[in-house]
Amino acid sequence: YTQSTDFPLIGGTAFTGGGASINESAQLSGSNDKVFVVKFNTAGTSWKAAIIGGNGSDAPYDLRITSAGDIIVCGLTTSTNLATLFPGKGASNTNNGGNDVLVYKINSDLSAISWMKNYGGSGDDQANIMLTNKTTGDIFVAGQTTSGNFPTTNPRQSGFVGSQDAFI
């Protein structure tokens, strides 16, 4: 993640890729962290970069590449304006607790968010790791929660048990 308000996105000597890039560096203020993704070519030359995040802190914990070359990132957010920044992509402008889970997909040239989801309970929630099924494209996200009301469907465990529980 970055707190730099001048993080290089496209152009200049560091980047050879052209066209638009996602740039939410305007959301940086104070100690807010934003996720950055940099694309390199096979020679190690940086091609393009994107900054993603809202008005709170946003942190990545895992990144996967789909068979089409798109990027899926998971982590956490405290932002409350993601639906405003990325309308129609599935995010909400709600933070349910301290940290909420954040998962989103960026197209392969880093120019657009394909979809974005943020959710959680009243405590701290974060996504730590993902696996993708190469055949179906399904994404499995695992993480941790301190929320007794973390949103679930048909849970194996009927309620919150320890000071921190895992989810898949």
Secondary structure, DSSP 8 states (H G I E B T S, - for coil): -B--TT---SSTTT----S---B-GGG--TT--BEEEEEE-TTS-EEEEEEE--SS-EEEEEEEE-TTS-EEEEEEE--S-HHHHSTTSS--S---SSSEEEEEEE-TTSS-EEEEEEE--SS-EEEEEEEE-TTT--EEEEEEE--TT---SS-SSSS--SSSEEE-
